[in-house]
């Protein structure tokens, strides 16, 4: 089994708006919300949060792979598109994520190593690797749940 980390605590502020706090971390809370008309669009909703997590992890993993290979690159820009549709039971589900990561090697002679890093980096991405195969989610609901 892996290490268990209390990653986030969420407290309802108003309707679908929650404050997300990250115990033990040096940064402050974030606001998350459902998009209008359900929520107030005060922060990213679950779908955008998932897209952010995957896009950030993939971009960071690519950068780490390139740094280990000593390949300096231009500033990374990542765009994540999300396809949402209905499953056979008619429930809305994230059906696919499409990432476009824009960067190039600073030095043209690094192109072969750059291409090698691009070919292997996805295998090392913690978040996308888990999302791709499905993450078991254990849920408890009730007073003092957890």
N, C-alpha and C positions, 0 to 999 in steps of 0.2 A: 504494500500500500504506500501511497505517496504521503507527503506532509500535508496536514490540514492547516489552513490559514484563515482566520476571520477576515475576509476580504472587504466586506462592506456591511454596514448597518443602515437600514432605511427607516425613516420615521415619516409618517403621513403629516403633511402640513395643511393641505386643503384638497378635498376631493382626490384627484389623481396625481397631485403634485406631492412629491416626497423629497426629503433631504437625505442625500446619501453621504454618510460619513465613513471614513476609512481609518479604523483604529490603528494606532501606532504609526501613522504616516505623518509626514511633516506638512502636508497640504490640507487646506480647509475643505469644508463640505461642498458638495455639488447639488444642484437642483435637477431633478428628473421629473418628467411630466408626460402625459399622453398628448398627442397632437389634438388640436381643435377638430371637430366640435366636442369630442369626448372629454378632453382635458383642456387646459389653458395654454398649452404650448410654451410653458415657462422654462423648459429645458428639453434635452433630448429624451425621446421615448425609448422603449425597449428595443425596437428594431434598429434605430440609429445607434443605440449603445452597443448592440451586437456588432454592427458594421464598423463602429469606431474601434472596438476591441480587436477585431480581425484585421482591419487595415493597419492599426498601430503595430500589432504583433508582427504582421508580415513585413512591414516597412523596417521595423527594428531588426528583425531577423536577417533581412537582406543586408542591411547596413553592417551588422555584426559579421556576417559571412564575408562581406567585401573587406572589412577592416582586418580580419584574420588573414586574408590573402594579400594584404597591403595594396589594395586597389582603391585609390581616392576617387570619389565620384562627385558629380554635381549635386546640389541640394535635391533631396528626394521629395517628390510630390505624389501623393497617392489618392486616387479617386475610387470610391466603393459604391457600386450600384447594387440595389437589393431588389429581388423579384419576390413579390408576395402574391400568393394565390390560395385557392382552397384545396384542402385535402379531400379524399373520397367521402369523408363524413361531413363535408361542407364547412370545416373550420379553417380560419385563416392561418396560414403558416408561411414562414420564410422558406422559399423554395430554392433560391440560389443567391449567391453573392458573387459579384464580378469585380475584380480589382484590376486597376491599371496603375502600375507603379512607374513613374517617370524619373529616370536618372540615366546618366551616361558616365563612362570613365573620363576622368580629367585628362589623362594621357592616352593617346590613341594606341600606343604599344601595349597597354593593359587590356585591350579588348578580349584576347583569348581567355585571360584569367577572369575577367568580368563575366564572359559568357558561361564559364564553368560555374561560377558562383550562382548565377541566375538559374542554372540547371539543377542545382542541389539545395538551395536555401529553404524551399518549402518543407522539406523533410524535417527541419529543425524548429519550425514554428509551433510553439506550445499551444496556442489558442486555436489556430486553424486546424492543426492536426487533430485536436479533440472534437471540434465542431464537425469536421468532415465525417467522422465515423459515428457521431452521436455521443453525447455525454449523459451518463446516468444521472438523474436528478432525484434526490430523495427529499420529499416535502413533508413537513409537519405543520399543522395548523391548530392553534389553541392558545389559551393563556400561558404566557411564558414559554411558548414553543421554541424549540431549538436546542 
